[in-house]
Amino acid sequence: MKHKNHVKTSVLFLTMLSLFTVSCASPLSPGNGSSGNETAQEESAPAESSGTRRNLLNENTPSSPLVQEYGSFAEAHEAFATTLAREENDDDPIPAPPEGFFDLVYYPSQVGDLAAYVSSDPGDGQKHPLIIWVVGGWGNGIDDFPWGYPEWDNDQTGSAFWQAGLLTMYPSFRGGNGNPGHYETLYGEVDDIISAYEYAASLPYVDPQRIYLGGHSTGATRALLASEHTDKFRSVFCFGAVDEIKYHNNSQFTFDTDKDEEYVMRSPVYWLDNIKSPTFLIEGSEGNSENLRRMEQASQNDKIHCYVIDGADHFSVLAPLTRLAAEKILADTGAEPNISITQEELDSAMAQEPVVPMPLMTTRTLDDLGVTFSCPYLWEINTTSDASQLAVYSRYEGDNAWDMAALYIGSFTPEGNDYLQSLGEYLTQEGYETSELEIAGQPAVSALGAIFSDEGEHFYQHYIALVHGSAGIDFTFVVHESYQQEAEALFQAIVDSISFGESDTPQ
């Protein structure tokens, strides 16, 4: 585990610098935290039942009396009354979002006010496009997954949109996070998505004509049903939606599973001809691609655009192709929707080298040390057994540079005017690559080096000591060698943010 390894590297470094009273104590053991994406973590691509599929009106189009009785999905949805076999909900807490980047809001719905994260007002007096992103999984809540590490082979965060500068909204739904109502498994949640649109359209900094919708897996199915219900969204992006939910993971179903109509009202394949907004269905060939192919065959609606990505799975399409979708949305500035996607563009996006952006940063102030710095929003400041030492690290332990890195901040009393010079000479003798520099106008020494743990693990370490008035402050950044390049860019951003004096940012 990361903290065990960091303890060992810190002890080694502490021993080496004992002559200079520079300590590098270890963090306390972390609490029982889940990964940043856990509430959004999608189940494996569901396997289809071997049972016989529903009878067809023709070779491809599913039949249902509901489809024949009502002129549209919206009419059927309004007239139908779902029956819940289980009334389930949760009261999971909602973490505060990064101030100045996202706001925690409550949008009106049929069942009452529901929580959501929405991008903060840019403050430029302009109206901007916005995408509502519906995460995968059967949960109806939100947590801090949007600020988590965007894994290249499984990026469910939707962060590609706001990282590209696009306003983003993450809605929770009825029954989640202490919201009124109960889980309705793809039924009332569709109404909630439309209510989220109405809220977003009312914001003075959002262009109501450029509100988009996207989602992954169960979230994609919800988004597809919303596209069948309303034409209010400018375009809709569905990654891994299913055609009929009857043949998929039914352990989460809260409705009366003995009634065929309940399935029809939650299965997009019956209502594809109702789609009026450009809707893009995307899936990897190793994921739910059979679902996509069946929907492609079931309708001739020219608003539906289907893409199967060869060699990709249910998750690996997300990181590269949400970035492509963000680019397309930002370029879609005409009076009418004008997004087009070619297979060549998709293949090119899939072939690009993995890109990991900088984490969303927040400002921290250590009053006792009189220093302010920025670090990833999900990092927490922890005390250590050494009263002069603090540890700053992620609340999660994902296998990535953001979660596996740790920062140690300590104080010391410099001895003499040449303390930093002497420290630099000592570190050079010990094999570190050292240099003198200024940080926030204060003299400092930097040391780069490697340390091996007792198990032979190789760690990268970047140490900085600076003198501010009569006090000394040191920053020790430690990460496994496999994350060195990505982590060094993160540490440099932290160093560049260091200042002295009070911060205006609430903690």
Secondary structure as GFF3:
##gff-version 3
##sequence-region A 1 507
A	DSSP	alpha_helix	2	16	.	.	.	ID=ss1
A	DSSP	three_ten_helix	18	20	.	.	.	ID=ss2
A	DSSP	three_ten_helix	38	40	.	.	.	ID=ss3
A	DSSP	alpha_helix	65	69	.	.	.	ID=ss4
A	DSSP	alpha_helix	73	79	.	.	.	ID=ss5
A	DSSP	beta_strand	102	107	.	.	.	ID=ss6
A	DSSP	beta_strand	114	119	.	.	.	ID=ss7
A	DSSP	beta_strand	128	134	.	.	.	ID=ss8
A	DSSP	three_ten_helix	145	147	.	.	.	ID=ss9
A	DSSP	alpha_helix	159	163	.	.	.	ID=ss10
A	DSSP	beta_strand	167	171	.	.	.	ID=ss11
A	DSSP	alpha_helix	188	202	.	.	.	ID=ss12
A	DSSP	beta_strand	206	216	.	.	.	ID=ss13
A	DSSP	alpha_helix	218	229	.	.	.	ID=ss14
A	DSSP	beta_strand	236	239	.	.	.	ID=ss15
A	DSSP	three_ten_helix	245	247	.	.	.	ID=ss16
A	DSSP	alpha_helix	260	264	.	.	.	ID=ss17
A	DSSP	three_ten_helix	268	274	.	.	.	ID=ss18
A	DSSP	beta_strand	279	284	.	.	.	ID=ss19
A	DSSP	alpha_helix	289	298	.	.	.	ID=ss20
A	DSSP	beta_strand	304	309	.	.	.	ID=ss21
A	DSSP	alpha_helix	318	331	.	.	.	ID=ss22
A	DSSP	alpha_helix	343	351	.	.	.	ID=ss23
A	DSSP	beta_strand	361	366	.	.	.	ID=ss24
A	DSSP	beta_strand	371	376	.	.	.	ID=ss25
A	DSSP	beta_strand	379	383	.	.	.	ID=ss26
A	DSSP	beta_strand	389	394	.	.	.	ID=ss27
A	DSSP	alpha_helix	401	404	.	.	.	ID=ss28
A	DSSP	beta_strand	406	412	.	.	.	ID=ss29
A	DSSP	alpha_helix	419	429	.	.	.	ID=ss30
A	DSSP	beta_strand	433	439	.	.	.	ID=ss31
A	DSSP	beta_strand	442	452	.	.	.	ID=ss32
A	DSSP	beta_strand	458	468	.	.	.	ID=ss33
A	DSSP	beta_strand	471	480	.	.	.	ID=ss34
A	DSSP	three_ten_helix	481	483	.	.	.	ID=ss35
A	DSSP	alpha_helix	484	497	.	.	.	ID=ss36
A	DSSP	beta_strand	499	500	.	.	.	ID=ss37
###
